[in-house]
Amino acid sequence: MAERRITVLVHADESCLGNDSTKPSPGGNGALLEAPAGDSVARWDFYECSPQTTNNKMAIAGAIATLEWIRRQWQHARVRYVSDSEYLVKGVTEWMPAWKRQGWRRKGGALENLELWQKLDQVLAAHEVEWGWVRGHNDNPKNDYADHLATTAAERQERSNGLVPSGFDTWLAQQRARGRYADYDPDREIP
């Protein structure tokens, strides 16, 4: 009998305050994780930080850490991973297969963030992952919330140290009080 895997929806984002290797550029990443829980939806937040980084590094590092925490929680899962990082989504879905065939090289020479890409490739083996891209800062509530987590982690240099109960519902209520997302159903994407 085939193993039934839980489906986890992830909305992730990254932030880098400066995004410049020549001066202080603290960064953060954040993810909202959602999974069915009986008749409702369980939500968790995950976020981490780095004192000196780039957006691209934080996007890959966030995917690695989020998928590792999913593995710790459920062993193997179906994951729908949604990010506004074209670098991450295209890297995994379009570029990585060619890099692997070419011995982790690209046609133009050395591969930037090689160790992170290789680690992400290892972590992906535990899950069945579908990647999705959304335009950032485009009134997508879950992407906006992930951006909030990432930016706050970067500014405060804080990390969640694992999956923590999500503040998404409170954040969404605050946004609705400001007139945003009035008709948005946060549970409609959950399988």
C-alpha positions as CSV (number, residue, x, y, z in Angstrom):
1,M,0.0,0.0,0.0
2,A,1.4,3.4,-1.0
3,E,2.3,5.8,1.8
4,R,-0.1,8.8,2.0
5,R,1.9,12.0,2.3
6,I,0.6,15.1,4.0
7,T,0.5,18.1,1.7
8,V,2.2,21.3,3.1
9,L,1.7,24.7,1.5
10,V,4.7,27.0,1.9
11,H,4.7,30.7,1.1
12,A,8.3,32.0,1.5
13,D,10.2,35.2,1.0
14,E,13.6,36.7,1.8
15,S,15.0,40.1,2.7
16,C,18.4,41.7,2.6
17,L,18.9,45.2,4.0
18,G,21.6,46.4,1.7
19,N,22.2,43.4,-0.6
20,D,25.8,44.5,-1.0
21,S,28.8,42.3,0.0
22,T,31.0,45.5,0.4
23,K,29.0,46.9,3.4
24,P,26.8,45.6,6.2
25,S,23.8,43.7,4.6
26,P,21.8,41.8,7.2
27,G,19.2,39.5,5.8
28,G,16.4,37.3,6.8
29,N,14.0,34.7,5.3
30,G,10.5,33.8,6.4
31,A,7.9,31.1,5.6
32,L,4.3,30.5,6.3
33,L,3.6,26.8,6.4
34,E,0.1,25.4,6.2
35,A,-1.3,21.9,6.4
36,P,-4.7,20.3,6.8
37,A,-5.6,19.5,10.4
38,G,-8.9,17.7,10.5
39,D,-11.6,20.1,9.5
40,S,-9.3,23.1,9.9
41,V,-5.9,24.4,8.8
42,A,-2.8,24.4,11.0
43,R,-0.3,27.2,10.4
44,W,3.3,27.7,11.5
45,D,5.9,30.4,10.9
46,F,9.6,29.8,10.3
47,Y,12.2,32.5,10.0
48,E,16.0,33.0,10.3
49,C,18.6,35.7,9.8
50,S,22.2,36.3,8.7
51,P,24.3,39.3,9.6
52,Q,25.9,39.5,6.1
53,T,24.2,38.0,3.1
54,T,22.3,38.6,-0.2
55,N,18.7,38.1,-1.3
56,N,19.7,35.1,-3.4
57,K,21.6,33.4,-0.6
58,M,18.7,34.0,1.8
59,A,16.1,32.6,-0.7
60,I,18.1,29.3,-1.1
61,A,19.0,29.0,2.6
62,G,15.3,29.6,3.5
63,A,14.2,26.8,1.2
64,I,16.7,24.4,2.6
65,A,15.8,25.2,6.2
66,T,12.1,25.1,5.6
67,L,12.2,21.8,3.8
68,E,14.5,20.3,6.6
69,W,11.9,21.4,9.2
70,I,9.1,19.8,7.2
71,R,11.2,16.5,7.1
72,R,11.7,16.7,10.8
73,Q,7.9,17.1,11.3
74,W,6.5,14.7,8.7
75,Q,9.5,12.7,7.3
76,H,8.2,12.9,3.7
77,A,5.6,15.4,2.4
78,R,4.1,16.8,-0.7
79,V,5.1,20.4,-0.7
80,R,3.8,23.3,-2.7
81,Y,6.6,25.9,-2.3
82,V,5.6,29.4,-3.4
83,S,8.2,32.1,-3.6
84,D,8.6,35.5,-5.2
85,S,12.3,34.7,-5.9
86,E,12.6,34.0,-9.6
87,Y,16.3,33.1,-8.9
88,L,15.2,30.3,-6.5
89,V,12.2,29.0,-8.6
90,K,14.0,29.0,-11.9
91,G,17.2,27.7,-10.3
92,V,15.4,24.6,-9.0
93,T,13.0,24.0,-11.9
94,E,15.1,25.1,-15.0
95,W,18.8,25.5,-14.2
96,M,19.6,22.8,-11.6
97,P,19.0,19.8,-13.9
98,A,21.6,21.2,-16.4
99,W,24.0,22.1,-13.6
100,K,23.9,18.6,-12.3
101,R,24.5,17.1,-15.8
102,Q,27.5,19.4,-16.2
103,G,29.1,18.4,-12.9
104,W,27.6,21.4,-11.0
105,R,28.9,23.9,-13.5
106,R,27.1,26.4,-15.8
107,K,28.1,27.3,-19.3
108,G,29.5,30.6,-18.2
109,G,31.8,29.2,-15.6
110,A,31.7,28.8,-11.8
111,L,28.3,28.4,-10.2
112,E,27.4,31.1,-7.7
113,N,26.1,29.8,-4.3
114,L,27.2,26.2,-5.3
115,E,27.2,24.8,-1.7
116,L,23.7,26.1,-1.1
117,W,22.4,24.7,-4.4
118,Q,23.9,21.3,-3.7
119,K,22.5,21.2,-0.2
120,L,19.0,22.2,-1.5
121,D,19.3,19.3,-4.0
122,Q,20.0,16.9,-1.1
123,V,17.1,18.2,0.9
124,L,14.7,17.9,-2.0
125,A,15.1,14.1,-2.1
126,A,12.9,13.7,1.0
127,H,9.9,15.4,-0.5
128,E,7.7,15.7,-3.6
129,V,8.0,19.4,-4.3
130,E,6.0,21.6,-6.7
131,W,7.5,25.0,-7.1
132,G,5.4,28.2,-7.8
133,W,6.3,31.8,-8.4
134,V,4.3,34.8,-7.4
135,R,5.0,38.5,-8.1
136,G,6.3,40.1,-4.9
137,H,4.6,43.1,-3.3
138,N,1.6,42.5,-5.5
139,D,-1.2,42.2,-2.8
140,N,-0.8,38.4,-2.3
141,P,-1.6,38.2,1.4
142,K,0.6,35.1,2.1
143,N,3.5,36.4,0.2
144,D,3.1,39.8,2.0
145,Y,3.1,37.9,5.3
146,A,6.2,35.9,4.4
147,D,7.9,39.3,3.5
148,H,6.9,40.6,6.9
149,L,8.5,37.6,8.6
150,A,11.7,37.9,6.5
151,T,12.0,41.7,6.9
152,T,11.4,41.5,10.6
153,A,14.0,38.7,11.0
154,A,16.5,40.8,9.0
155,E,15.9,44.0,11.0
156,R,16.0,42.3,14.4
157,Q,18.4,39.5,13.5
158,E,16.1,37.0,15.0
159,R,15.3,33.4,14.2
160,S,12.4,31.2,15.2
161,N,14.6,28.1,15.9
162,G,12.0,25.8,14.3
163,L,8.4,25.9,13.4
164,V,6.4,28.2,15.7
165,P,2.6,28.9,15.9
166,S,1.8,31.3,13.2
167,G,0.8,34.9,13.6
168,F,-0.8,35.0,10.2
169,D,-4.4,35.1,11.4
170,T,-3.7,38.1,13.6
171,W,-1.7,39.8,10.9
172,L,-4.5,39.2,8.4
173,A,-7.1,40.6,10.9
174,Q,-4.9,43.7,11.2
175,Q,-4.7,44.1,7.5
176,R,-8.4,43.8,7.1
177,A,-8.9,46.5,9.7
178,R,-6.9,48.7,7.4
179,G,-9.2,47.8,4.5
180,R,-7.0,45.2,2.8
181,Y,-7.9,41.6,1.8
182,A,-11.5,41.9,2.8
183,D,-12.8,39.1,0.6
184,Y,-9.7,36.9,0.9
185,D,-10.2,33.3,2.0
186,P,-6.9,32.1,3.5
187,D,-8.0,28.5,3.5
188,R,-9.1,28.1,-0.1
189,E,-5.6,27.0,-1.3
190,I,-5.3,24.2,1.3
191,P,-5.9,20.7,-0.1
